[in-house]
Amino acid sequence: MAEIRPTVIREEKVQAINEIATKLRESQTTVVADYRGLTVAQVTELRKQLREAGVEFQVLKNSLTRLATEKEGLTELDQYLTGPNALAFCTEDIIAPAKVIAEFAKKNDKLEIKGGVIEGKVVGADQIKELASLPNREGLLSMLLSVLQAPMRNVALAVKAVAEQKEGQGA
């Protein structure tokens, strides 16, 4: 049997802490969730939905995560790091992790949102749920487009009305 050297274990832990710290730093939004009570099939479905939204979902050791939060100055997150937790990281979309997990939690009451980090600020479950209620990127772009189109539509209608009025006077 091969002997395990403590230095190898320590190096692996340091590497894991650095990876978690990097994810915390680079992530737009990180969500901490308690997944206790979910079946393997439910966790697999949740992972699939998160992956499709560009979100990385990992079960991490709380002790290593606490060391990473200390390294990143996010020790306020430690209050949520009790019991079995999974963390969802997303570097691209600020709303995606919150939205997917909140929607999944509505159908699976065993999944509990504990808190997280939004753009470098530690927040509670309520703020994560508020974020989840916002429209996603496509929804926001659609709203912006309709706001931008409204004045143009009004101008077109006004021009058409003036043209129709002049046609009526000329006839």
N, C-alpha and C positions, 0 to 999 in steps of 0.2 A: 504494500500500500504506500502510495506516495505521501510524503509529508507536506503539509500545507505551511508555507512560510508566512508569518504575520505581516511581513513587508508587502507581500503580494496582495493580501486582503486589504491592507491599508491603502495601497495604491489604487485598487479597484473602487474603494469607498470614496477616495478623494476625486477620482474621475467621475463617479456618479454624482457627487455633490456639485462639481463644476458643471456637469451637464444640466442638472436641475436649475442651478443658478442662471445659466445661460438662457434656458427656456423661460424662466421668470422674468428676466431682463428684456428679452426680445419679444415676448408675447404681448399683444395688444390687450387681450383679456385672458385671465386664468380663472377657472372655476373649480372650487373644491366641493366634492360631493361625496356623501356617504352612500355606498352602493349595497350595504348589508341587506340581505333578504331577496335580492334579485337573483333569478335563475341564470344559469350559464347562457341559455338562449336569449334572455332579456339583455344581458351584458353584451352579448355578441351583436344583437340588433342595435343597441345604443352605440357601440363602437362603429358599426357600419354607417349609421346616420351621421355620426360626428366626422368620420373619415370623408364622407361625401361632401360635407360642409367645409373641409379643409382644416379640421380640428384634430389635434393629437390628444389621445386619452390614455393616461397611464396610471397604474396602481403603484404608488411609491411608498417607501418606508418613511414614516413620520420623522424619525430621528435624522435621516439624511436630508429630508426636506427642510427641517428646522435649521440645520447647519447651512443650507443654501439660502434660506430667508435671512439668516444673520449676515451672510456674505453680501447679500443684495440690499440690506437695510429694510427688509420687509417683515420684521419680527412680529408686527401686529397680526400677521397671518397665522402665527403659531397657535392662537386661540382656537382655530378651526381644525388644527391637525391632531385630533384625538380620534381613536378608533380607526377602523378600516376606511381609508379614503382613496379616491381616485381624483386626479387632477386633469383638467382639460385645458390645453394650451392652444392659442391661435395667434399667429403673427400677422395675418392678413385682414381678417374681418373682426371688428370689435364686438359685433352683436352675435355672431354665429354660435360660439360655445354656450352662451347664456340661453339663446333661443332654443337650440336643439335639446339641451338638458332640461330646461323648464317644460318644454312640450312633452318630452318623454316622461318627466316626473308627474305630469297631469294624468297620464294613463297608467303609471306604475308608482303607486304611492310609497313604495319601499325606497325609492331614490329620493334622497334629501339634499337639497342645495344648502351648503353651510356658509359659504362666503367666497371671496376671491380677490383678485387684483384687476382693476381696470385702469389701463394706461399708467401703471406704476403706483396706484393708490389702492390700499387695502380697503375693501368694502364688505358689508354683511350680505346675507341672503336676500334681504329686501331690495337692495340696490341691484343685485344680479337679476332678480325677477323683474324689476323696472326696466332694466336694459333689454331683457328678453321681450318685453311688450312693445318695444320700438320696431318699426318696419326695418326689414333688412336692407342691404345696400341697393338692391334692384328696386325695392319699394320706394326708398328715398329718392333715387334717380327719377323714377316715374313721377313722383310728386313734384319734383323740381321741374321736370319737363312740362307738366301740365300748367304749372305756375308761369313758366316762360311763354307757353303757347297762348295763354288766355289774352294778353294784350294784343297779340297779332290777330287773333280771331275776332276780337272786338273791332279793330281797325278795318278788317276785311268786311265785316258786317256793316259798318258805318259807310264805307265806300260804296258797297252794293246798294244800301238804302238811298244814298244821294243819287246814284246813277238811276235807280228806279224812279225816284221823284222827278228827276230831270226828263226822263223818258215820258213820264205821265204828263208833264207840263208841255212838252214839245208836241205831243200827239193831238 
